[in-house]
Amino acid sequence: MLILSDNEVLKPSNTGRLIVDTVKDSHVYLWHRTEPNPEMLAVLKDEKYQPVIVFPEDYTDDKNRVVQDLPSMRDSNKTLLLIFIDGSWREARRIFRRSEYLQHLPVLSIEPESVSQYMMRKSDNEQHLSTAEVASLVLKQAGEEQGAKTLQMWFEAFRESYMLSKTRYKSDQTKPSLNAYIDYCESETSL
């Protein structure tokens, strides 16, 4: 599930949409503090799902909600519902803290092993990754290796294409990331 800040929807540098491009069973909702989407609330309450919000532990007041490892908390009778907040860090923190319907959910906090490759906008913290980068790491942790790899490659192709549109950035006009993604998709029959 992707919960979008209204400021993020039209940004050409948005990476949250890449998740929806590569994950078949996905839900996208625009965030409203006072009037949450009823369909979104129904999905969150649906017994077939095990919802987990992906967000840094540093912003979680109740540390008992924090899980470090998906496999250890996963209920095999339910479908894991990974919830990502898509917006600037300031917007994402506001959404995380002001959404009553998220306050009872477990929080998966990840520790990235490398700095972000997202070059379109900069964060003050090198540990902050783009939404697509985080989702790729979480999919891998959830055992969805193929989904994680597909999303990571799609992110790399997106980043490459976006940077090609910037005249001040010297990039490889042969589009190696896009070509690698196309080759990967053609070789994977189950995508």
ABEGO torsion letter per residue (X at the ends): XBBBBAAAAABAABAAAAAAAABABBBBBBBBAABBBAAAAAAAABAABBBBBBBBAAABABAAABBABAAAABBAABBBBBBBBBEBAAAAAAAAAABAAAAABBBBBBBBABBBABAABBBABAABBBAAAAAAAAAAAAGBAAAAAAAAAAAAAAAAAAAAABAABBBBAAGAAAAAAAAAAAABAAX
